[in-house]
Amino acid sequence: MDPRTNADPSAVMSARGVVKRFGDSAVLNGISMDVRPREVVVMIGPSGSGKTTFLRCLNHLERIDEGTILVHGSPVGYRPGPGRPVEERPKVVAERRRNIGFVFQRFNLFPHLTALDNVAVGPVKVLGAPKAAAREQARDLLARVGLAGKATARPSALSGGQQQRVAIARALAMKPELMLFDEPTSALDPEMVGEVLAVMKDLVADGMTMIVVTHEMGFARSAADRLVMVDQGVIVEEGPPDELMTDPGHERTRAFLGRIAESG
């Protein structure tokens, strides 16, 4: 363990005592968690419990107020300083963030670019990859997510499920070591959910390290190594999906899973 943070040096991501406040309200109240190589962690919990905020803190889309977050042993967005960490320059933050893929709930594609160019733009702009090589990789990634025939389509011509699969391909184009998924199917019509989950399951089979915020409990049971229940900015309990879903130890977990079962 790292004596400064008690972080696991073998972990892809280590968070210790992470606190995030918005004004006087603490959304994260000291979350600590490790994610190891090839591990798939699914975070569940009620809306407003802090799950999305935690994901956004992992790649410095939100700044933390206390604690540490390390990705492969390096802080994302901060460097040690006198008394408290000092925020890094934007260029350094972007360099560290490139190892973390983020798939958002609302796709966040560039509307004026084709699917191919949405996938290729990151490697060209951030990594300095040659445009021809980036576009060739983009074609391969679109084929990987089942969209080989949609390379020239703009987002407005794609279904929600197709847009989300382009977003996954875009994140993969940066060759991340950690993928974050923030409720990737919640904005989709029910018939489109399966096509996105199928791509995610392929990533699991390929050994991608993933943290997924979702209410898709079927995916959690079949794909996750660990289920983490979050409520009011803290981890209430965690464990293997079958164990937690069959016999949860905490009343908040039982109540949440009961509501999910009723709504399903």
N, C-alpha and C positions, 0 to 999 in steps of 0.2 A: 504494500500500500504506500501511496505517496504521503509522507508524514505531514505535509502542509494541508492536504485536502481529504485524506483518507480515501482518495480515488483508487480504483482498481486499474493498475497500469495495463492490464490486458484488455480493458474495455474499449469499445469504439467510442462510447459516450459515457461520461461520469458527471452526474449532477450532485452537488452537496449543499443542503440548506438553502435552496433557491427561494428567494422572497421577491415578489413583484407587487408593487402598490400602484393603484391609480387614485391619486389624491389621498384621502384618509382610509381608503378601502384596500385591504390586502387581498389580492386575487390568488396569489401563491403564498403559502404559509410555511415554507421550509421543506420543499420537496427534495428528496435524495433518491437517486436511482442510477444503476449501471445498466448498460446494454452491451452485450458481448458480441463478438463477430458472428455473423450468420443468424443471430437471434431475432425473432419477430415478437415484438411487444405490442399488445393491443391495450389501449387505455380506454376505459369506459367511465361513465358517471353522468349525472344530470347536467343539463345546460347551465352554464355559468359556474361550473365547478373548478375551472382553471385549466382544462385540458389543452384547449387551443392556445391559450396564453403561454403555457409551458412549451409547446412546440415552437411558437414564435420566438421565445427566449433562446431556444437551442441554437438558432442560426442568427440571432441578434436582430431580428425584426422588431423585437421589444427589448429594452434595456432592463437588466435585473437590478434590484436595490440591495440585495444581500446574497451571499453564497458564491459558489463557483460552478462553472460549466466547462468541461474539457471535452474536446473531440480529438481522439488519438493523442491525448496528453497535452494538447495546446488549447488555451482559452480562445473562444470565438468572440472577438470584439473588444477584448480587454488585455492589458498587460499589468503585471504587478506594479503597485505604486505605494507611496508612503501613506499608510493608514488604510487605504482602500484602492481597489483596482482603478486604473486609468483607461478611458476609452481609447481604442486604437483609431488611427486615421482611416477614412473610408476605403482607401485602396487596400490597406492591410485586412480590413474586415472582409472585403470582397474576395481576397485571396484565400482566407480561411473558410469562407462560406461556400466556396466552390466544391468542397468535398461533401456538402450536405444538399441532397435533393429535396425539394418541397413541392408537394402536390396539394393545391388549394381546393377548397370546397367549390369555388366559383370559376375554376379553370384558369382565369387570368391570362388568356392568350392575347397576342397582339392582333387586333381585328383587321388591320390593313395588310397583314402578311399571310401567305399561304401556309398550309400545314407544314410543308417541307421547310419553309424559311423560319417558321416559329421554332422548329426543332434545331435548325442549324445556327440560329443567331447567337446563342450562348457561347458555343465553342469559338466562333469567329471573334466576337466582341470581347469576351472575358479571357479565353485561353490563347487567343492569337492564332487559331488554327487556319490553314489555308481554306478559302471559301469552297473550292472544289471538293476537298477532303471532307469538310463539314457537311456538305450537301449529300455526299455519298453515304456518310454515316447516318444522316437523317433518313435517307431512303431505307436503309437497313432497319433502323429503329421503328419507322412507320410500319414496315412489314412485320416486325416483331410484335407490334400491338394490333395487327390485323387491319391496317389501313394503307396498304401498299397502293391501292387505287385512288386514294384521296390526297395525294401529295400536292396537287395544284389547287385544292379547294381552300377557300377562306373560312374562318370560323363560322360566319353567318350561314354557310351552306352545310354545316355539319350538325348532326344531332348532339344533344348534351353528352351522351355516352361516347360519341366519337371525339368530341372536344376534350373530354377528360382523358381519353387514351392518347391524344396528341400531347396533352400536358404531361402525362407520364413519360412519353418518349422524349419530350423536351428536357425533363429532369434527368433522364438517363444519359442524355447526350453529354452531360458534364462529367460522366463517369464517377458518380458519387460513391463514397464509402458508407454513407448512411442515408436512407430515404425516410422522409417524414410525410405522412398522409393525414390531412386534416379533414375528416368526414368526407372522403372523396366521392361518396355516392349519395349524399343527402340532398343534393340539388337535382337529382336525376329522376325521371319517370321510372316506375317500378320495372318496366321491361328492359330498361337500359342498365340497371344495376348489375345484372349478371355478367355482362360483357366486360365491365370494368373490374369486377372482382376476379374474373378469369385471368386477366392480365396480371393482377396483383399476386394471384396464386402461382403463376408462372415465375414471377420474381422470387417468391418464397422458395420454389423448387430449385432456382438457380443459386440460392444461398445469399440473397441480398439481405443486409441488415436493415431492419425496418422498425419504425415506431408508427403505429396506426391509431388514430382516434376515430372510432366508428361505433354505431349502434347495430351493425350487422353481426349478430351473435353467431350465425352459422359460419361466417368467415372466421370469427374469433375462435370458435371451437375447433375448426378444421386446420387452421393455418398458424395460429399463435403458439409460441412456446410459453408465453407468460401473459396473464391477464392482470391488469392493474386498475383497481377501482379508486377513483379520485372523487372527493367531495369536499367542498368548501376549502379548496386550495391545499389539501393534504392527501397523501396516499392512505386510504382507509385499510386496504388489505390487497395482497397480490398472491398469485400462485398459478399452477397449471390450470388451463381453461376448464377441463372436465371437473376438476376438484372444486374450483370456485363456483362454477355454474350449477353443480349438483348439490353442493353443501357449503354455501357461503357462511363464513364465520361471523360476519358483522351485520347488524340489523340494517344499516344503510345499503349494503350490497344486496341483501334479500329484498328490500323494498324496491330498489332500482330494477333488479332483474325481473321482479314481479310485474312492474309497469311495462317493461319491454315485452314480456310474454303476453300481456293483455292487449297491447297495441298491435302485436303481430298476428 
